[in-house]
Amino acid sequence: MSIVVQRERLKLVTLAGALLAFSAGSAAAAPFLGSANDFVVLGLNNGSVIINSATSIEGDVGYSSGVTSGTNQKIDSFVGSAFVHSNVNDFTYTAATYAPTGGIHPVPPIPPGSDASVDAKLDQANADVAQAIIDIGTLAIGLSLGAIDDDDNPTVNAMNGLDETNVVSISSLNVKEDTFTIKGDAGDVFVFIVSGNWDWASSEIVLDGVDLDNVLFYFSGASSVKFSKEETVFAGTIFAPIGSVEYHNPATFTGRIIAQDIDLHSDFNISAPASQEVIVPPALSMFGLSLLALGVVVRRRRTH
């Protein structure tokens, strides 16, 4: 099944504004989620987190206010930090096998330990999640895929352009040994709004020219999201603010999991998208902006 997406523009972004953000050194980030992007795994307020047997975690893990997390153990490699809110219901970990390279913040025991900066970081991430739900709710859906089942192997295409957003709805997904291809360029943003459940086994996300940090799967309801089998390859952000995510087996998962309830086990692995910073001195930034903007105008005039 080949599907061509006709895109809609959410907002106008000036060339100068885009270049200023780039020159300031800001890395790409999953659309809409703000500071929640700081985490590779984030258990949201009053939810639950289980981390029980992982080959690797690359990135920071967050346990928000009210989270219950009774199991954190058996991680072969944890390159990142753990941030634990002072109002967690429970945070139990095995020190010998849960040892993030950046440490646990605040320093255990937790509770009663607390750190205002850690609480503020997690509270802001949850506030940004709440705003993201509102923002995504304003989007007009450009394409509805309905239910995706085995052997559909969908391909979603986007036209070339700057800062375009493609909004696609999916009612449910249940696949095994399938391929889901997303085609576009680095400026394209894809928001997949999923209303039902998601069961992903031995299947692969293929990004053709698209930045994985610009791919967001938003689960609008109390969805059950499952990933399994080591043949699985997934790229993008799973955002299930009132849903549950279960992920097991040593698949290849590059992106983020931000959800109400998270259960990660059986040698899973996950890595955050690599940050890329480009630092440009302020004087050169403004000079470069002027020249580049002028150059774009000249090129456009010559093409007409």
C-alpha positions as a Markdown table, in Angstrom:
| # | Residue | x | y | z |
|---|---|---|---|---|
| 1 | Met | 0.0 | 0.0 | 0.0 |
| 2 | Ser | 1.6 | 3.3 | -1.1 |
| 3 | Ile | 0.2 | 6.4 | 0.4 |
| 4 | Val | 1.1 | 9.9 | -0.7 |
| 5 | Val | 0.5 | 12.6 | 2.0 |
| 6 | Gln | -0.5 | 16.1 | 0.9 |
| 7 | Arg | 0.9 | 18.3 | 3.5 |
| 8 | Glu | -0.5 | 21.3 | 5.3 |
| 9 | Arg | 1.5 | 24.2 | 6.8 |
| 10 | Leu | 1.0 | 24.8 | 10.5 |
| 11 | Lys | 2.7 | 28.1 | 10.7 |
| 12 | Leu | 5.1 | 30.3 | 8.8 |
| 13 | Val | 8.7 | 30.3 | 9.9 |
| 14 | Thr | 11.0 | 32.9 | 8.5 |
| 15 | Leu | 14.4 | 31.8 | 7.1 |
| 16 | Ala | 16.1 | 34.2 | 9.5 |
| 17 | Gly | 14.3 | 32.6 | 12.5 |
| 18 | Ala | 15.2 | 29.1 | 11.4 |
| 19 | Leu | 18.8 | 30.0 | 10.9 |
| 20 | Leu | 19.1 | 31.8 | 14.2 |
| 21 | Ala | 17.9 | 28.7 | 16.0 |
| 22 | Phe | 20.4 | 26.6 | 14.1 |
| 23 | Ser | 23.3 | 29.0 | 14.7 |
| 24 | Ala | 22.5 | 29.2 | 18.4 |
| 25 | Gly | 23.5 | 25.5 | 18.6 |
| 26 | Ser | 20.0 | 24.0 | 19.3 |
| 27 | Ala | 19.8 | 20.4 | 18.3 |
| 28 | Ala | 16.8 | 18.9 | 16.5 |
| 29 | Ala | 14.1 | 17.7 | 18.9 |
| 30 | Ala | 10.9 | 15.7 | 18.6 |
| 31 | Pro | 8.1 | 18.2 | 17.6 |
| 32 | Phe | 5.9 | 19.8 | 20.2 |
| 33 | Leu | 7.4 | 18.1 | 23.3 |
| 34 | Gly | 9.7 | 20.8 | 24.7 |
| 35 | Ser | 11.8 | 19.8 | 27.7 |
| 36 | Ala | 10.3 | 16.3 | 27.7 |
| 37 | Asn | 12.8 | 15.7 | 24.8 |
| 38 | Asp | 15.5 | 15.7 | 27.5 |
| 39 | Phe | 14.6 | 12.1 | 28.4 |
| 40 | Val | 14.9 | 8.9 | 26.4 |
| 41 | Val | 12.4 | 7.4 | 28.8 |
| 42 | Leu | 10.0 | 9.5 | 30.8 |
| 43 | Gly | 7.3 | 8.1 | 33.1 |
| 44 | Leu | 4.7 | 10.9 | 33.4 |
| 45 | Asn | 2.9 | 12.1 | 36.6 |
| 46 | Asn | 1.0 | 9.4 | 38.6 |
| 47 | Gly | 2.1 | 6.6 | 36.2 |
| 48 | Ser | 4.4 | 3.7 | 36.6 |
| 49 | Val | 7.9 | 2.6 | 35.3 |
| 50 | Ile | 9.4 | -0.8 | 35.3 |
| 51 | Ile | 13.0 | -1.3 | 34.0 |
| 52 | Asn | 13.9 | -5.0 | 34.3 |
| 53 | Ser | 16.8 | -6.3 | 32.1 |
| 54 | Ala | 18.2 | -4.2 | 29.4 |
| 55 | Thr | 21.2 | -4.6 | 27.1 |
| 56 | Ser | 21.6 | -0.8 | 26.9 |
| 57 | Ile | 20.0 | 2.6 | 27.7 |
| 58 | Glu | 21.6 | 5.7 | 26.2 |
| 59 | Gly | 20.0 | 8.8 | 27.5 |
| 60 | Asp | 18.3 | 10.1 | 30.6 |
| 61 | Val | 15.4 | 8.5 | 32.4 |
| 62 | Gly | 12.8 | 10.4 | 34.3 |
| 63 | Tyr | 10.4 | 9.4 | 37.1 |
| 64 | Ser | 7.8 | 12.1 | 37.6 |
| 65 | Ser | 5.7 | 13.1 | 40.6 |
| 66 | Gly | 3.4 | 10.2 | 41.8 |
| 67 | Val | 5.2 | 7.6 | 39.7 |
| 68 | Thr | 5.4 | 4.0 | 41.1 |
| 69 | Ser | 8.6 | 2.3 | 40.1 |
| 70 | Gly | 9.3 | -0.9 | 42.2 |
| 71 | Thr | 11.8 | -2.5 | 39.8 |
| 72 | Asn | 14.9 | -1.0 | 38.3 |
| 73 | Gln | 17.7 | -3.5 | 37.6 |
| 74 | Lys | 19.8 | -5.6 | 35.3 |
| 75 | Ile | 21.0 | -3.0 | 32.8 |
| 76 | Asp | 24.3 | -4.0 | 31.1 |
| 77 | Ser | 25.1 | -0.4 | 30.0 |
| 78 | Phe | 23.3 | 2.7 | 31.1 |
| 79 | Val | 25.0 | 5.8 | 29.6 |
| 80 | Gly | 23.0 | 8.7 | 31.1 |
| 81 | Ser | 21.3 | 9.8 | 34.3 |
| 82 | Ala | 18.2 | 9.0 | 36.3 |
| 83 | Phe | 16.1 | 11.9 | 37.6 |
| 84 | Val | 13.6 | 11.0 | 40.4 |
| 85 | His | 11.0 | 13.4 | 41.7 |
| 86 | Ser | 10.7 | 13.9 | 45.4 |
| 87 | Asn | 7.0 | 13.0 | 45.3 |
| 88 | Val | 7.4 | 9.5 | 43.7 |
| 89 | Asn | 5.3 | 6.8 | 45.3 |
| 90 | Asp | 8.1 | 4.4 | 45.0 |
| 91 | Phe | 11.6 | 4.2 | 43.5 |
| 92 | Thr | 13.3 | 0.9 | 44.1 |
| 93 | Tyr | 16.5 | -0.1 | 42.4 |
| 94 | Thr | 19.4 | -2.6 | 42.6 |
| 95 | Ala | 22.6 | -0.6 | 43.0 |
| 96 | Ala | 24.8 | -3.3 | 41.5 |
| 97 | Thr | 22.9 | -3.5 | 38.2 |
| 98 | Tyr | 21.2 | -0.1 | 38.0 |
| 99 | Ala | 24.1 | 2.3 | 37.7 |
| 100 | Pro | 23.7 | 5.2 | 35.3 |
| 101 | Thr | 27.0 | 6.8 | 34.3 |
| 102 | Gly | 25.6 | 10.2 | 35.2 |
| 103 | Gly | 24.3 | 9.1 | 38.5 |
| 104 | Ile | 20.9 | 9.2 | 40.2 |
| 105 | His | 19.5 | 12.6 | 41.1 |
| 106 | Pro | 19.0 | 13.4 | 43.8 |
| 107 | Val | 21.6 | 11.1 | 45.4 |
| 108 | Pro | 19.8 | 8.2 | 47.1 |
| 109 | Pro | 18.1 | 7.4 | 49.4 |
| 110 | Ile | 14.9 | 8.5 | 47.6 |
| 111 | Pro | 12.7 | 9.4 | 49.4 |
| 112 | Pro | 13.3 | 11.3 | 51.7 |
| 113 | Gly | 16.0 | 13.0 | 49.6 |
| 114 | Ser | 14.8 | 15.8 | 47.4 |
| 115 | Asp | 16.3 | 18.4 | 45.0 |
| 116 | Ala | 14.4 | 21.4 | 43.9 |
| 117 | Ser | 16.1 | 21.5 | 40.5 |
| 118 | Val | 15.3 | 17.9 | 39.8 |
| 119 | Asp | 11.6 | 18.5 | 40.7 |
| 120 | Ala | 11.5 | 21.6 | 38.5 |
| 121 | Lys | 13.0 | 19.7 | 35.6 |
| 122 | Leu | 10.4 | 16.9 | 35.8 |
| 123 | Asp | 7.5 | 19.3 | 36.5 |
| 124 | Gln | 8.5 | 21.4 | 33.4 |
| 125 | Ala | 8.6 | 18.2 | 31.3 |
| 126 | Asn | 5.1 | 17.3 | 32.3 |
| 127 | Ala | 3.9 | 20.9 | 31.7 |
| 128 | Asp | 5.3 | 20.7 | 28.2 |
| 129 | Val | 3.6 | 17.4 | 27.7 |
| 130 | Ala | 0.2 | 19.0 | 28.7 |
| 131 | Gln | 0.8 | 21.8 | 26.3 |
| 132 | Ala | 1.8 | 19.3 | 23.5 |
| 133 | Ile | -1.6 | 17.6 | 23.9 |
| 134 | Ile | -3.3 | 20.9 | 23.4 |
| 135 | Asp | -1.1 | 21.8 | 20.4 |
| 136 | Ile | -1.6 | 18.5 | 18.7 |
| 137 | Gly | -5.3 | 18.7 | 19.2 |
| 138 | Thr | -5.4 | 21.8 | 17.0 |
| 139 | Leu | -3.9 | 20.0 | 14.0 |
| 140 | Ala | -6.0 | 19.1 | 11.0 |
| 141 | Ile | -5.5 | 15.6 | 9.8 |
| 142 | Gly | -4.4 | 15.4 | 6.3 |
| 143 | Leu | -4.6 | 11.6 | 5.8 |
| 144 | Ser | -6.4 | 8.7 | 7.5 |
| 145 | Leu | -4.8 | 5.3 | 7.2 |
| 146 | Gly | -7.3 | 3.5 | 9.3 |
| 147 | Ala | -6.2 | 0.1 | 10.6 |
| 148 | Ile | -2.8 | -1.2 | 9.5 |
| 149 | Asp | -2.4 | -4.9 | 9.5 |
| 150 | Asp | 0.1 | -7.5 | 8.3 |
| 151 | Asp | 1.3 | -7.2 | 4.8 |
| 152 | Asp | 0.1 | -3.6 | 4.4 |
| 153 | Asn | 3.7 | -2.3 | 4.3 |
| 154 | Pro | 2.7 | 1.4 | 4.1 |
| 155 | Thr | 4.8 | 4.1 | 2.6 |
| 156 | Val | 4.0 | 7.7 | 3.5 |
| 157 | Asn | 5.5 | 10.3 | 1.2 |
| 158 | Ala | 5.9 | 14.1 | 1.6 |
| 159 | Met | 6.7 | 16.8 | -0.9 |
| 160 | Asn | 9.9 | 18.7 | -0.5 |
| 161 | Gly | 9.8 | 22.0 | 1.5 |
| 162 | Leu | 10.8 | 23.9 | 4.5 |
| 163 | Asp | 9.3 | 23.2 | 7.9 |
| 164 | Glu | 6.2 | 21.3 | 6.7 |
| 165 | Thr | 4.1 | 19.2 | 9.0 |
| 166 | Asn | 2.3 | 16.0 | 7.8 |
| 167 | Val | -0.6 | 14.9 | 10.1 |
| 168 | Val | -1.7 | 11.3 | 9.6 |
| 169 | Ser | -4.3 | 9.3 | 11.6 |
| 170 | Ile | -4.1 | 5.6 | 12.4 |
| 171 | Ser | -6.9 | 3.8 | 14.1 |
| 172 | Ser | -4.8 | 0.8 | 15.1 |
| 173 | Leu | -1.7 | -1.2 | 14.1 |
| 174 | Asn | -1.0 | -4.9 | 14.3 |
| 175 | Val | 1.9 | -6.0 | 12.2 |
| 176 | Lys | 4.6 | -8.7 | 12.1 |
| 177 | Glu | 7.5 | -8.7 | 9.7 |
| 178 | Asp | 6.3 | -5.5 | 8.0 |
| 179 | Thr | 8.0 | -2.3 | 6.8 |
| 180 | Phe | 6.7 | 1.2 | 7.5 |
| 181 | Thr | 8.5 | 3.7 | 5.3 |
| 182 | Ile | 8.4 | 7.4 | 5.8 |
| 183 | Lys | 9.8 | 9.5 | 3.0 |
| 184 | Gly | 10.7 | 13.2 | 2.8 |
| 185 | Asp | 13.5 | 15.5 | 3.7 |
| 186 | Ala | 15.2 | 16.8 | 6.9 |
| 187 | Gly | 12.7 | 19.7 | 7.2 |
| 188 | Asp | 9.6 | 17.5 | 7.2 |
| 189 | Val | 7.7 | 16.8 | 10.4 |
| 190 | Phe | 5.4 | 13.7 | 10.7 |
| 191 | Val | 2.8 | 13.4 | 13.4 |
| 192 | Phe | 1.0 | 10.1 | 13.5 |
| 193 | Ile | -2.2 | 10.3 | 15.6 |
| 194 | Val | -3.1 | 6.8 | 16.8 |
| 195 | Ser | -6.5 | 6.3 | 18.4 |
| 196 | Gly | -6.3 | 2.6 | 19.2 |
| 197 | Asn | -3.8 | -0.1 | 20.1 |
| 198 | Trp | -0.4 | -0.8 | 18.6 |
| 199 | Asp | 1.3 | -4.2 | 18.3 |
| 200 | Trp | 4.6 | -4.1 | 16.6 |
| 201 | Ala | 6.6 | -7.3 | 16.1 |
| 202 | Ser | 9.6 | -8.1 | 13.9 |
| 203 | Ser | 8.8 | -5.0 | 11.9 |
| 204 | Glu | 10.9 | -2.0 | 10.7 |
| 205 | Ile | 10.6 | 1.7 | 10.4 |
| 206 | Val | 12.5 | 3.0 | 7.4 |
| 207 | Leu | 13.2 | 6.7 | 7.3 |
| 208 | Asp | 14.0 | 7.9 | 3.8 |
| 209 | Gly | 15.5 | 11.4 | 4.1 |
| 210 | Val | 13.5 | 12.2 | 7.2 |
| 211 | Asp | 15.1 | 13.1 | 10.5 |
| 212 | Leu | 14.0 | 10.6 | 13.2 |
| 213 | Asp | 13.7 | 13.4 | 15.6 |
| 214 | Asn | 10.9 | 14.8 | 13.4 |
| 215 | Val | 8.8 | 11.6 | 13.7 |
| 216 | Leu | 6.2 | 11.5 | 16.5 |
| 217 | Phe | 3.6 | 8.8 | 17.2 |
| 218 | Tyr | 1.0 | 10.3 | 19.4 |
| 219 | Phe | -1.5 | 7.9 | 21.1 |
| 220 | Ser | -4.5 | 10.0 | 21.9 |
| 221 | Gly | -6.3 | 7.5 | 24.2 |
| 222 | Ala | -5.6 | 4.9 | 26.8 |
| 223 | Ser | -3.8 | 2.8 | 24.1 |
| 224 | Ser | -1.8 | -0.3 | 24.7 |
| 225 | Val | 1.5 | 0.0 | 22.8 |
| 226 | Lys | 3.6 | -3.1 | 22.5 |
| 227 | Phe | 7.0 | -3.7 | 20.9 |
| 228 | Ser | 8.5 | -7.2 | 20.7 |
| 229 | Lys | 11.0 | -9.5 | 18.9 |
| 230 | Glu | 14.7 | -8.7 | 18.3 |
| 231 | Glu | 14.2 | -8.2 | 14.6 |
| 232 | Thr | 12.2 | -5.0 | 15.3 |
| 233 | Val | 13.8 | -1.7 | 14.1 |
| 234 | Phe | 12.0 | 1.4 | 15.4 |
| 235 | Ala | 12.9 | 5.1 | 14.9 |
| 236 | Gly | 10.9 | 8.0 | 16.3 |
| 237 | Thr | 9.2 | 9.1 | 19.5 |
| 238 | Ile | 6.4 | 7.2 | 21.2 |
| 239 | Phe | 4.1 | 9.6 | 23.1 |
| 240 | Ala | 1.3 | 8.0 | 25.0 |
| 241 | Pro | 0.3 | 10.5 | 27.8 |
| 242 | Ile | -2.6 | 8.3 | 29.1 |
| 243 | Gly | -1.5 | 5.0 | 27.5 |
| 244 | Ser | 0.9 | 2.2 | 28.4 |
| 245 | Val | 4.0 | 1.0 | 26.6 |
| 246 | Glu | 5.5 | -2.4 | 26.9 |
| 247 | Tyr | 8.8 | -3.1 | 25.1 |
| 248 | His | 10.9 | -6.3 | 25.3 |
| 249 | Asn | 13.5 | -8.2 | 23.5 |
| 250 | Pro | 16.8 | -6.7 | 22.1 |
| 251 | Ala | 15.3 | -4.8 | 19.2 |
| 252 | Thr | 16.8 | -1.7 | 17.7 |
| 253 | Phe | 15.0 | 1.3 | 19.1 |
| 254 | Thr | 16.3 | 4.8 | 18.5 |
| 255 | Gly | 14.1 | 7.6 | 19.8 |
| 256 | Arg | 12.1 | 8.2 | 23.0 |
| 257 | Ile | 9.3 | 6.7 | 25.1 |
| 258 | Ile | 7.2 | 9.2 | 26.9 |
| 259 | Ala | 4.1 | 7.6 | 28.5 |
| 260 | Gln | 1.9 | 7.2 | 31.5 |
| 261 | Asp | 2.9 | 3.6 | 32.2 |
| 262 | Ile | 6.1 | 2.1 | 30.9 |
| 263 | Asp | 7.2 | -1.6 | 31.2 |
| 264 | Leu | 10.7 | -2.3 | 29.7 |
| 265 | His | 12.1 | -5.8 | 30.2 |
| 266 | Ser | 13.8 | -8.9 | 28.7 |
| 267 | Asp | 17.0 | -7.4 | 27.3 |
| 268 | Phe | 15.4 | -4.4 | 25.6 |
| 269 | Asn | 17.6 | -1.5 | 24.4 |
| 270 | Ile | 16.9 | 2.1 | 23.6 |
| 271 | Ser | 19.1 | 5.1 | 22.5 |
| 272 | Ala | 18.2 | 8.7 | 22.3 |
| 273 | Pro | 18.7 | 10.5 | 19.0 |
| 274 | Ala | 22.3 | 11.9 | 18.7 |
| 275 | Ser | 22.5 | 15.6 | 19.5 |
| 276 | Gln | 24.3 | 17.7 | 16.9 |
| 277 | Glu | 25.4 | 21.2 | 17.9 |
| 278 | Val | 26.7 | 23.9 | 15.5 |
| 279 | Ile | 28.2 | 26.9 | 17.4 |
| 280 | Val | 28.6 | 30.1 | 15.4 |
| 281 | Pro | 29.9 | 33.3 | 16.9 |
| 282 | Pro | 27.1 | 35.9 | 17.1 |
| 283 | Ala | 28.7 | 38.4 | 14.7 |
| 284 | Leu | 29.2 | 35.8 | 12.1 |
| 285 | Ser | 25.7 | 34.5 | 12.7 |
| 286 | Met | 24.0 | 37.8 | 11.8 |
| 287 | Phe | 26.4 | 38.3 | 8.8 |
| 288 | Gly | 25.7 | 34.8 | 7.6 |
| 289 | Leu | 22.0 | 35.2 | 8.0 |
| 290 | Ser | 22.0 | 38.3 | 5.8 |
| 291 | Leu | 24.1 | 36.7 | 3.0 |
| 292 | Leu | 22.2 | 33.4 | 3.0 |
| 293 | Ala | 18.8 | 35.1 | 3.0 |
| 294 | Leu | 19.9 | 37.3 | 0.1 |
| 295 | Gly | 21.2 | 34.3 | -1.7 |
| 296 | Val | 18.0 | 32.4 | -1.4 |
| 297 | Val | 16.0 | 35.3 | -2.7 |
| 298 | Val | 18.3 | 35.6 | -5.7 |
| 299 | Arg | 18.1 | 31.9 | -6.5 |
| 300 | Arg | 14.3 | 32.0 | -6.3 |
| 301 | Arg | 14.1 | 35.0 | -8.6 |
| 302 | Arg | 16.3 | 33.2 | -11.1 |
| 303 | Thr | 14.1 | 30.1 | -11.1 |
| 304 | His | 11.0 | 32.1 | -12.1 |
